[in-house]
Amino acid sequence: MNRLRRYNPLRARLNRRQMLGTLAGAAGAALFSGCGGGSPSGGGGGGGGNPNWPPSLPVGTWNPSASDTTFLESLLQKACLYFWEQASPTNGQVLDHAENFSTGALDTMTNQTSIAATGFGLGALCIADKRGYQSHADILARVQATLNFHLNGMPNQNGFFYHFNDINTGLPLSGVEVSAIDTAILMCGVLMARAYFNDPTVTSLATQLYQRVNWPWMLNGGSTFAMAWYPAGDANPGFTSYRYDTYCELMMLYLLAIGSPTYPIAASHWNNFARPVLNYEGYSYISNNDDPPFVHQYSHAWFDFRKKADAYTNYFTNSIAATQAHITFCLAYPNQNNPYYNLDYWGITASDSINGYEVWGGPPAFGPIDGSVVPCAPMGAMPFLPNQCLHVLQAMYANYKGSAAWGRYGFFDAFHPTANWYCPQVLGIDQGISALMIENQLTGLIWNTFMQNPECAQAMQAVGFANQV
């Protein structure tokens, strides 16, 4: 995904893979300034001759107390509130980012929306309706307006949408690409709304949006999807040479395309992207080897991969291993004697930073890791390691709720207490993965509803998924 949340026309041409490659090359030059020589609350991991290394991170039994559930529900409600307040009430587009010191009014300091944030927002509106956060009539009207505007009021290319758009007009911002993966996230939200509301208007609009996407067009004659397309008049018009050809958050893109009743691609395309295996501290899992945790979360927010496997792996247990490896990595970074992180403070995924938007994480280390923490990393991993994720979220809340790390929409996007840096904003996609994965862990609402779309279930069957005991 092109995750350049702070829009800049010079940076907008950098796609996600270019960013990751650049950051991976600079991993050894992590920015350690302002970190105070240790983790914000002491402790940490170990290594070498430490008999307790690597740490034990079992999945365990999920048995939350009433107070645990109340805490998670408070995070969930705050995340969902973002998608109600920081979206156009007339066309439903969701702001890419907004101030977290908000009074609840729509942030007027930016006009930048994100189709991925809007897709997550449609899922969040389903949660809000189920939990009664707003009236059913108001939420349904917002969903109908969102779908109608995206079908009839926004530019598209063969059903694919521009990544960033103006909140008032729906027109793409200058230099912005038509994005394959961000369109896929939007379509996941569209199909979620269709299955959840069972409303004739929603059903009609959502079906038209999904069936309009010409998935083979984005293949551009290849065996894997192009990442993006730029219009005539751009400095480099046409399809980018970069492709979704290696495991990442791409599973939803391929499954939506394979399941399409109007413009499908062959199920054999599922075999066309590479699945390299990363081995780290006893954990072995499919990974692109230079990706942050979100790549192991996004497709799982919608598609239910639990107790299912294809010819390659069980992707749910794959994400469990990736999460275990990420925590282990954090506990001994930058080295075993002087770690930034501990079990009360961990999680590094693409986010804002003191120097702007960064795609960072590990293992292996990449990006300017400086001791900052990104709360959506454990929130997005809740279904994989619920006990560890709950623990760190409760610890961060207890330690930093009275600081600038906490606001109207919950945790700020990222913060670094030792350096006295707190991001002043939240990002729509980070709020989205947090809301959907917390709800999935609590009730399974998104999984159980989204998989009622016959196209989604049929696509998984077509590529060879089978149930596991």
N, C-alpha and C positions, 0 to 999 in steps of 0.2 A: 504494500500500500504506500502511496505517496503521502507520508504523514507529516507534511510541512504545515503545521497548524498556523504559524504566523506567516501570513501570505506575503511574499516578496517575489516580484516577477523574475528577478535574476535567479532566485533559488527554486522557483516553481518548476523549472525544467529538470531539476535533480530528482530522479525517481528514487524510490525506496532502496533498490539494490545498489545504486550508485552511492547513496549515503552510507549504507552498511559497509560497502567495500572500502570507502574512504576512512570510516571510523575504525574498522578492523585494523587497518594499517597503522592507525595512530594509537592503538590500544596500549602499547607500552609506555606512552607518554601521558598517562592519566593525570588529570589536574588535581593535585593533592592539596592545593592551597586552602587555608581556612578550615581544615578538617580537625585541627586540634590534636593530631597524632593518635586518634583512636575513635572508637564508636561512640555515638552520642550518649549512651547510657552505660558504658563499660562492658566488660565481659567479651564474648566473642568466640570464634572458632579456634581450631588448633591444627595440627598437622605433624608431619615428621614422625617423631617418636611418641606422640600423644596416643595412649592406648584407647582413648575415647574418640579417636578420629578414624573415619568420618563419623559425623553425628548420626544417631538413629532418628529417622524421620518416617515412622510407620503411618500408613493410612489410618489405622485405628478404627474404633467404633464411634459413630457420630451419635452422641446422646446429649444434646444441648440442654442446659437448664432454662427455666423461664426467663431469667435475666439475660442469658446468652441470646435467646430468640428476640427478646425486646431490643437488645442492642443492634442486632443485625437488621431488624425491621426499621429502626431509626435511621440507619445508614441507607436503607432501601428507599424510604420515604423522601429523604433529602435528595438522593440521586434522581428520583422520578420528578421531584419538584422542578429541577433544572429544565426538563423537557416540556413542562407546562408553561413556565414563566419565560424561558429564553428561546422562545419560538414565536414566529409570526402568528397572531391569532386569526389572520385572514387566509394565509396560504400554507401554514404549518411548517415552513422551513425552520430548521433548528440552527441556532448560532453555533459556529465551530468552537467558539470559546467565549467566556463571559466572566466578569468580575464576580468573585465569591463574597465580596463585601456588600452584595446587592441588597436592596430593600425589597426586591421582588419585581421591580420594574424591568422591562426589556432593556438590555444593555445597548445604549446608543453610541458607544465608543467604537463599535465595529459594525459593519454591514455584511460580514463574511459568514455565510452558512456553509454547511458541509452535508453532502448527500449521505455520507456514512452516519453522521450524527442524526440526521433525520430518520434513517433506517432504524438505528438503535432507539430513537425516540418513539417510533411506532410500537416497538416492543414494550417500551416503558409505559406508554399510554394504556396498553393492555393490562399491565400490572396495576397501574393507577386505578383503572376501572374495577378490576377484581377486588382491590383492597379499599375502594371507596374514597380515594384521595380527593377526587372531584366528582361532580354529578355525572351519571351515565350519559345524560343527554348532552352535556357540554363536551365530554370526551368523544362521544360518537360524532358530534358535529365537527370537532377538530380533525378527527381521522378522515372523515369524508372530504373536508376541505383540502387536507394534505394530499390525498390521493387524486382528487380532481385537478389540483393545480399542477401536480407532477405529470399527469396524463395530458392535460390540455393547455397548460400555461408556461411550461418550461422547455427550452431548447433541448433537443436530444439528437444523437446520431445512431440510427438503427436501434433505438430503444435504450442506448447507453447514455448516461448523464455526465455532464461536466462536474468535476470534483468540488470546486468552490463557486458559490454563486451569490448574487446580491439578494439580501433578504426581502427587499421590496419588489424588485422586478423579476427575480428568478434568472436574470441574465448572468452568464459566466463572467467571473473576474478576468481581467486581462492576463493572457499567457497561461491560462489554466487548461489542463488536459481533460479529455474524456477518459474516465477511469474505469477499468474493468472490475477491480476488486471493490471499489467503493460503490459501484452500481450493484454489485452482488449483495453487499450489506444492505443497501436500500431495498432490494428485492426480497431479502429475508424478512425485513420489517413489513413490507407490503403483504407477503404471504402470511405472516403471523397475524396481522390485522384481519385478513380475510377469514382465517380459520377461527379466530377468537370471536369476532363480533357476529358472524353469521347474519349479516345485514344485507339486504339485496343491493343497496347502493354501494356499500363497501365491496361486496363480492364482485360486482360488475366492474368497478374501477380497478380493483386490484388485479383481477384476471386480465384485463386489457393491458395493464402496465407490464405484467410478467410475460404475457404472450407477445408483446411487441418487441421484446429484446431479441435481436438477431445475433445469437451467440456465435454462429460460424463466422460472422463478419470479423469479430475480434480475434479469431484465430489467424487472420491475415495469411491464409494459405499454408500455415504451419501445423504442427502437431500439438502445440501448446499455445496458450493464450498470450497475445501481446499484452503488455501492461497498460498501454495507453495509446491514444490517438490525438494528434493536434490538428486544428483546422487550418485551412488555407489562410495565408496571411501571417501565420506564426513563423518564427525564424527557421524552424525545422518541421514543416507540416507533415502529416501522415502518421503512420504507426511508428512507435519506438522500436528499436531493435531488441530491447530487453523484454524477457518473457517470464511468465509464471511457469518455470520449467523445473523448479526444485521445491521440495516440501516447505510450506510455510502456512499462512492462513488461507491458502488457495482452495481447500477442499470444498467449501461452500460454492465457489465459483464453478468448479467442474460439475458438482452435483446438480446445481440449478440448471446448467446448460444441458446436461444429459437428460434431465427430467422434463425439459421443455416440450409441450405438445405442439408447438408451432415451428420453432427453429432449433431443433435438437442437434447436438453433436453425438457422435457414436460413443457408446459406453467404453470402447477400447481406449479413448483418450485418457481415461483414468490411469492407465498404465504408462503414460508418456512423461510424467514428471518424475524426476529423480528423488530417491528417498535415502540419502546418506545417513549413516548411523554414527552417532557421537557417543563416545565412552568417557565417562568422567566419574571418578571416585566410586566405582562399582556400579554406576547407573549406565544403562545402555538404552538408547532411544533414537528414533528417527528425528533428525533436525537438520536445518540448513547449515548448522555449525557457526553461524554468525547472526543469529536472530535473537531478539528480546522475547520475554515470556508471552507477549500478546499473540504471537503466531501460534502458540499452543492453546489459545483460548477462544479466538473469534469464531471459528466454525463451530466449536462446541457450544457456543451460546445458543445456537439454533438447532442444529442437527444433533440427535441423540445417538451418540456412539457407545453408550454404556452396554456392556455385555454383548458387543458385536465385533466382528473382525472380518477383514477382507483377506486376500491372499498374502498381504504384507504384514499386518499387525492389528492389534486392538488399539485404536488411536486414543481411546480414553485412558487406558493404562499407560500408553506412551506419554500422554500429557502429565500423568502422575509422576512418572520418572523424570520428565523434564522439570517439573516443579521441585521435586526433591533435589535434583542436581543444582537448580538455581539457588535454593536456600543454602545448600552446602557451599556453593561458590561464594555467596555473600559472606558466610561466616568466617571465611579465611581471606578476605580481600582487604587491602592489597597483599598482605602476607600473613602467615599464621601467627606471628608475634605482635602484629599491630593492625588488627582488622577494624574496618569502619563499622561493621554490622554485627548484630547478635540476634538471638531469637525474639527479642522485643522490638527489633528495628531492622527490617530487611525488605527487599523488593526493588528491583531496578528494571523498568521497562520504558519504552519510548515515551517521552514526556517533555514538559518544559524543564529548563535548568537555569542556573544563574547566568548562563551565556546564551540563552535562547533555546529553541527546540532542539532536542537531541534524540537520536536513536542509540540507546546504550543498553548494556546488559551483559549476560554471560551465563554459563561458560561457553567458549573461552571469553576472556575479558575483551570488550570492545567499547569504544566511545570513551569520553572523558569522565570516567567514574570518579566522583569526588566526595562521596559520603552522603549524597542526597538520597532520599527515599521517595518512592512513588507508590502511594497507597492503592492505586488501582491494580498493581501487580498481585498482591495477595487477595484483593476482592475478586479479581477476575479468575483466580485459581481456587476459589472456595470449594467447588465440587471435587477437586482433585485431592487436596489435603485440608479438609475442613477444620480439623482441630488446630493445626499449626497456623492456618490463616486467621482463624478466629482469635487465637492467642495474640498474634502480632497486632491485629487491628485494635483489640481491646487495650493492649499495652500502649500503642501510639495514641489512642484516644485519652487514656489516663494521663500520659506524660505531656501531651501537647494540646489538649482541648482548650486550655486557657490562653493559648498563644495564637499567633497569626496563621497557624496550620489548620485552623478550623473555622468554617463560616456557614453561611446560609445553606449551601449545598453539600455540607459535610467537609471532608478533608480537602484541602487545596490540592492542586494537581501534583505538586512535588514540594519538598522542603528539605532544608539542611540546617537544623538547629544550631550545630556547632559553629557554622559560618554565619549564623543569624540571617539566613536567606529563606524566605517563604514566598512561593509563587503567588501572585495576587489573583490568579484566575483558576478556573476549572475548564477542562476540555470536554466537549460533548461526547466524543468517542470513549474517553476514559470513564465518564459518568455512565455511559451506556453499558460497557462491558461489566462494570461494577453492579449495576442494577440487575441486569439479566442473570448474571451468575449467582448473585445472592438469592434471587428468587428461585432459580433452579435448585439451589441447595436446600432451600426451605420447603418448597412445594412441588418443584418440577413443572411449574406452569408453562414456561416457554417450551421446553422439550415436548411435553405432552400435547400441547396445542399445535405447535408448528408441525409436528410429525403427522398431524391429521391431514395435511395437504398431500393428496395422493401422488403428486408429481415428485415430492421429496422422498417418500417411502419407496416409490418405484425406482427412482434413480439409485438409491442405495442397494436395492435388490439387483438392479441391472449390472452394477459394478462388482457384485459378488459378496456383499456383506451377508454374513450368516450369524445367527444367534449363538452365544456361548453360555454355558452354564455358569 
